[in-house]
Amino acid sequence: MIEPIWVNEADALRTHDFVLTLNGGAPGVRDHNLLLSALARPRQHFAYATSPAIIDMAAALAAGEINEQQYAQFLRDTTTPSTPAQSPPPGA
């Protein structure tokens, strides 16, 4: 497999800033090392997996972004408990 074009730190921060301009929130990074760790996950998968697939590397990046919560305001305002869908009463 040809080595992919990786998401770098500057791109990740620019994307985060863009999302904040659309939705609001606290700017900045809570822990810079967590950001670097999340960005390194797909590279590690590429280097050590026996047959790396692009979808697996994308999943590794997403998992790193979600699990490590490196941004100052990440999950606090972007995830809210969803209300279960209401089923219509029988016969309605």
C-alpha positions, 0 to 999 in steps of 0.5 A: 500500500502507498503511504497515505497523506496524513492529517497533520497538527496544523490541519487538525487545529485549523479544522477545530477552529473552523468548527468553533466558528460555526458552532461556538465553544472554547478555543485551544487545546487542553493537552497538546500531547494528546493531540499528537498521540491521536494524530499518531494512531493511524501512522502506527497502524500503517506501520505495524498492521499486516495489511493496513486498510484506509478505513482502519486508519480513519477509525484509528484517527477518529478513536484517538480524537474522541477518546483522548478529548484533547481540545479545550471544549470537545465533548461537553457541548457536542454530545448530548443525550438523545431522547428515544424515539416515541412510538405511536400508540397501538391503533394510531 
